[in-house]
């Protein structure tokens, strides 16, 4: 299951970000990268270093699977902000290409302006308002970096820049 949602308020951010687009989900081949612990790969300090938020990120929560990690502000923070990073192995390059095409189309179908991000994996896109995501694909892997909160004070462009930097760091640190 590819999960790419950050729990924060604001305008809708993209295709149903709690599940992958239907045609993009390969059956048993899609698995979270069990060998990779995202919270160990990318530390809270790594995320805070590129965070565009004025509210500090202080909490780290492992996702339902090791390939997912959420970094967020303290529960009592005046403004809740969060960053969700995830890595999913889609099994084959063909599955990854189908996922990429379907994910892009789902975002466009929901009226989002999708931006291509060059030089990040095999392909990468960014989109959203308040909840902003960068989604990159490299070989059989789908990488998601989603940032939400402090909108409109923290611009969507600054969130795209931070998410791009985090996705690039994930790619650089892959075994």
N, C-alpha and C positions, 0 to 999 in steps of 0.2 A: 504494500500500500504506500503510495507516495503521498505524504502529508506535507502541506506547505501553507499552513495557516498560522497567523499570530493572533492571539486573543487581545484585540484592542478595538476601540470604537472607530468611527469614521466612515467614510464612503466605501462602497464595495471596491475591492482591489483587483478582481480578476475572475477568471473562470472559477467555478466552485473549487476553491483552493483546499478543500478538505479531501478531495479525491481527484485522481488523474482523469483526464478526459477519457471517455469510454473506449474508443478505438485504440487508444495509446497503451492500454494496460495489457501487457503480455500475461498469459496465464501464470503458471508456476515459475516461469523464468524470472519474473520481477521479484527481487528480494532486496531488503535493506542490506547494506554491506555489513554483515555480521562481524567481520574481522576488524572493522574500523569503529572506534569509539570517538564520535564527533567531539564530545566534551573534552577528551584528552588531546585530540588533534588540534583543536582550536580552543585556546584558553579564554577565560573571562578577560584577562589582560589584553589578549589579541583583539578581542571584539571591542573592548572599551577604547583601545588605541585608535580605532578608525570610526568610532561611533559619532554620528552627527548630532546626537542628542545632548541637550544641556543637563538633563536628568541622568544621573549616573546609573550604570548597569551594575547591580550588586548580587544578583541571584543567578544560579546555574541549575537547570533541571534537565536531567536526561530524558529523552523521549521514550516512547513505547518500545523503541528498538535502538540499538547502539549507534546507528548511523544518523541519529537525530538529537539535537541539543537546543534548548531555549535559554537565552540570556535575557534577564529582565531587571527592571527597577525594583526597588523594595516594595513590598505589598502596601506600605503606607505612604508611598511617594505621592506628591501632589499631582504629578502627571505620570501615568503608567506608560512605559515604553518597553519594547521587546524586540529581540532578534531571534529568529529561528533559522537554524542551519540544518540541512539534511542532504544525505547522499543515498541514492538508490541505484542498485545494479539492475538494469533492465534485461540482462541476459545476452543480448546480441546487439550488434551495431544497427541491424534492421529495426529491432524493437525501439532502440533509442531514436532513430530517425523518425519512425512513426509517432512516437511520443512527442518529439519536438514539433512536428508538423501539426499534430492535433492540439497540442497545448497552445501554440501560436494562434491557430484558427479559433479555438474556444475563447481566447482573450479578445480577438478581433470581433467575434460574433457578439460578445457582450459589450462592445463599444469602446474598448480600451485602445489607446494609442500605444502601439507596441514599438519599442526601439530596439534595433539590432545593436549588439555590443561586439565590436570587432576585437580580435586578439584574445578571446577568452574561450578556451576549449575549442571544440569543433564548431560550435555555434553557441550563441547566447542572446537572450532577449531580456528586456526589462519593461515593466509596466506597473501601473497602480496609482492610487491616490490615497494618501495617508498610510495604508498598508501597501508597501511597495516591495516588489520582488524582482530579483535577478535570477534567471533560470538558465543554467549552462549545461551543455552536453559534451562529454568527452568519451570516445569509444562507446562502451556499453553503459556508462554512468550518467545519471541525471543529478545535478547539483542545484540545490535551491538555497537562496539567502533572502530572507524576508524581514523587513524592518517596519515597525508600526509605532505610531504615537507622535505626540507633540505637533500635530498638524493644525494650522498651517505654519506654525513658527519654525519647524524643521521642514525644509522644502523637500519635495519629492526628488528633485535632482540630487540633493545631498544624500538622500537615502540610497538612490541608485548608485552613486559613487562609492558609498561605504559597502553596499552589497556586492558590487563588482570587485572591490578590493578583497573582501572576505572570500568570495568564490575563487578568486585568483590564488589566495593563500591556501585554500583547500586543495586546489589542483597541484600547487607546488609541493605540498606535503604528502600527497598520495604515495603509497608505497609502490 
